Amino acid sequence: MVDKTPIVIGTSRNYDVERIKDFCDQAAPHLGMVKSLHGASVLLKPNLISSRASKLACSDARFVRGVAEWFVDQGARLAIGDSPSFGSASQVMKKMGISACLQGLGVHAVEFKTPQEHLLTHGVRVGIAQEALDCDLFVNLPRIKAHSQMYVTIGVKNLFGLVCGMRKAICHMKNGLSHQKFGDLMLDLAGLLPSQVTSVDGIEVMSRRGPINGELLELGCLCASRDPVGVDTILLSLLELDENKSPIGRAAAARGIAGARIASLECIGEKPSSFAGSGFSAPSILNPVPFNPFRFMLSSLRRAMAQAQG
């Protein structure tokens, strides 16, 4: 009998830090984190899309605090970083209250500035953050959001932040003619990380539109796994969405990835059906993926100014 991949699901009505830490305690044995993390280098990767976006568009500071506290309690050496679409990670974290929320924990903030070139599917070359590849454990912290280009953004899509700086926009422009091709690229990124955990904030989510301007929906869900594809598969089911409309889901199924099959996954804790009727919705028609050249140039200028300001 083939072992199933555990997907841990919990509930939380709000962003109580102790409740989030309790969920980490619940999930840890199922994610192979029962052994000591003392001294391990752990990198948290939140969703820091832009300093100009609403707080709902980025990771919630209280969720990040809860996860960070749990790892600090285990004795881990903690860092946090991302490569936002607009601006720097430090700017976005300050604007979203994450920097203030992490004070006192000794968490080191890093900018993804050291690209390591990788050849991905379809002959695409991208620069992946060396900082993410060098840590002992990479912790992906996505927030559930509807997405105008990719249907919904959860575990796999949040990994696009591993692409350094302007390379992300270039990747959009050069490889975004096909949603399916872009889905393949996201899966390639997931396969590059040697050791990873995905811990999803589904407490307050973005519905109907996204990933920047959408509607607040109080879902009250927490989810964690070692498999970001499995997380996406289960949460698409939990949200009562059509997996065939997800470019990442279709690409994963076409590759025969085990995490794309519900039968290969084991839900622990809450059942997805307990969230039935949540009211979450995603776009029925997806926009083209290519990045707007004007926005690319504007983002490049802002990024250069941010770096010049230190």
N, C-alpha and C positions, 0 to 999 in steps of 0.2 A: 504493500500500500504506500503510495507516494504521500509524503508529508505535505500538508497544506500550509500556505503562508498566513501567519496570524495578522489580522487587522483588528486593532483594539479600538472600540467605540465607547465613548462616554458622554455624559451630559453636564452642562453647566448653565445656569440661568443668567450668570453675569461673569465678570472678569475678576472674581475673587482669586487672589494669588494663591491662597492655601488650597483652594479647590483644584487649580491647575496643577499644583505640585502633587496633590493626591492622585490626580490622573496619571502623572508621570510615574509615580510609585506603582500604580496599577499596571501600566504598560510595560515597564522595564523588564520584568521577568520574561515576557513574551517577545521582547526585542533583543534578547541576548545581552542585556545590560546589567545582569545580576553580579557580574564580577566587578572588582574595584575599578573605578574610573580615576582614582587618585593619581594626579600628575599627568593625565592624558590631555592632549591638546584638542579642544573641541571648538569648532567654528559654527556659530549660529548664522543662518542665512535667512533673514526676514524678507518680506516683500516691501521694497522701498522704491516705489515706482517714480515718484517725483515730489519735490518740495512744494510744488504748486498744486498738488492734488489734495482732495479732501482726506481727512483721517480715515474714512472708511476704505479708501483706495489702497492704504498701506497696512502693514501689520499693526495690531493694537499694542500699545506700549505695555499694558498690563499683562497681556498674554506673553510677550517677550520676557517680561520681568519674572513671571511664574516659572517659565522653562529655564531661564538663566539661573534663578535661585536654586532650582533642583540640581542642576549640574554643579554649581558652586558647592552645594552641600555634599556632593559626592567627591569633592576634592579635585575637580577638573580645572585645567587652565583654560579660561574661556576667552574667546574673541568673537566679534560680531562684524559682519561685512556684507556688502552687496555692490552691484554696479547699476545704479539707477538709470532709467531712460533719460532723465533730465536732472542735472546737478550732481553733487557728490553725495556719498553715503552719509557723511557727517552732517551735511546740510539737512538732508531729509530726516535723519534721526533726531536732530535738534528741533526741527519744525514739528514733528509728530510726537514730541515728548518722550521719545525712547531714551535719549541720552540722559535726561533728568531722572527717568524711571530706573535706570540701571546704576545710578550713583551709589557708591558704597560697596558694590559687588566686585570691583576690580576687573571688570570686563574691558578688554582691549579692543578699541574700534579700529578696523582696517579698511582701507580702500583697495579694491581689486585693480591693481596697477601693473601686475607682473604676468603678462600673458604667456602661456605655453601653447604653441601651435599644435593643433590636432587635425588630422584628416578624417572627415566624417563621411556619412553616406552621400552618394551623388557627387563625390569628388569635391565636397565643400571643405575649405580650410577655415578654422576659426581659432581665435586666441582665447584659451580658457584660463581663468584665474589660478595661478600657481598656489595662491594662499589656500584655496579650497582643496587642491590635490595633495597638499603637504600635511594637512591636519590628521590626527588619529581618528577623529570621528566628525563627519559633516552632518549638521542638523538642519534640515530644510523646514522652514516655518511659513508655509503658505497660508493665505486667507482665502476662503471660498468666495469666488467672484464670477459673475457672468462675464463673458468676454466677446466683444463684437467681432473678433477675427477667429478665435479658437473655441467658440461656444461656451466654454467654462475654463477658468484657470484654477488648478488645485496643485497637486504635488509636482507633476512633471513640468508643467509650464513655468513654475516658479524657478526652475533650474536655469532658465534662459539668462538669469542674472549672473551666471558664471562667466558669460562672455564679457570680456573686458571693454569698458568704455565705449568709444565710437564704433568698435567692431560690431556691436549689437545692431546699430542702425544700418551699417553696411551689410550685415547678414540679412536683415529685413529686405533691403533694396535688391540684393543680388539673388536671393533664394526664396523670395516670398510669392512667386507667381502661382504656386500650387499650395493649397492648404495641406494636402497630403504630404508633400515634400517637406514642408515646414514641420509637420508632425513627426516625420522621420528624424529630423535634426534634433528635436526636443528629446526623443528617445535615445539618440546617440549620446547626448549630454549626460543623461541618467546613467548610462553604462560606463562612463569614465570615472565615476567616484568609487574608490575602493571600499569605503565603509561609510554607510549613511543611514540616517533615520529621518523619516518625515513625520512631523507633528503638526496637525492641521487645526487652525483656528476656524471653527464653524459656529462660534457663539453669536456674533453679529456679522452677517454676510452681505454681499452686494448682489442684488437680484435685478433681473430684467435687462439692464444694460451694464456695460463695463468695458475695460477694467478701471476707468477713472471716474466716470459719472454714472452712478446707478442708484438703486433704491435700497435702503436699509431693510433687512429682514432679520428678525430675531429667531435664529434656528436652534441655538442652544446645544450645539454638537461639538465634540472633541474627537479626534481620530489620530491614530499613530500606527506606523508600521516601518519595517525595514525596506519595503517595496513601494516606491512612489507610483508605479503603474497599478499595483493592486489597490492602493489608496484611491486613485482616480476611478477605477472600476467600481469599487464599492460605493463611493460617494455619488457617482452618477446614478447608481441604482437607488441610493438613499434619497436623492433629490428628485427621483422619478423622472429622470431625463433620458433621452434616447441616445444610447452609446454610439449609434451609427452616425449621429450628427457631430460627434467629436472627432476632429482630425487626428488627435493624438490617440484616441481610442481605436479608430479605424486602422491607423498605422501599426499599433501594438498587436491588434488581432491579425493583420496581414503578415506580421513577422512570426506569429505563433508564440508570442511571449506569454508565459504562464499566467502572469498577473492580469492579463486581459480577460481571463476566463473566471467567472465567479465560482465555478466548481473547484478551482484550484486554491481558493481562499477560504479562510476560517474566521468568521466574525466572533470576537470575544467581547463580552460586556453587553452593551445595548444591541438590539437587532435593528438593522436599517429600516424595517417596517414600522418601528416605533416613531419614526419621523414623517410618516405618510401624511400627506395633506399640508405640508409646510408652506406651500404657496410659492416656492422658489421657481423662477422661470429664467430661461436663457434665450438669446436671440434666435429667431427662426431662420433668418437669412444672415450669413456671415459676410462681413466686409473683406475686401482684398487685404492680404497680408503686407505687401510692400510698404516700406516706410516713406513718408512724404519728404522729398529732398529738402524743402525749405525748413521743415522741422529738424531735419538732420543737421543742417548748417547752423541753425539757431542753437541746438543742443550742444554742438561742438564748441561754439563760442562761449556759451555759459559754463561748460565744463572747464575750458581753458581759464576763464576768469576765476572760477572757484579754486582751481589749483594754484593760481597766482596769488590768491588771497591767503593761501596756506591751509 
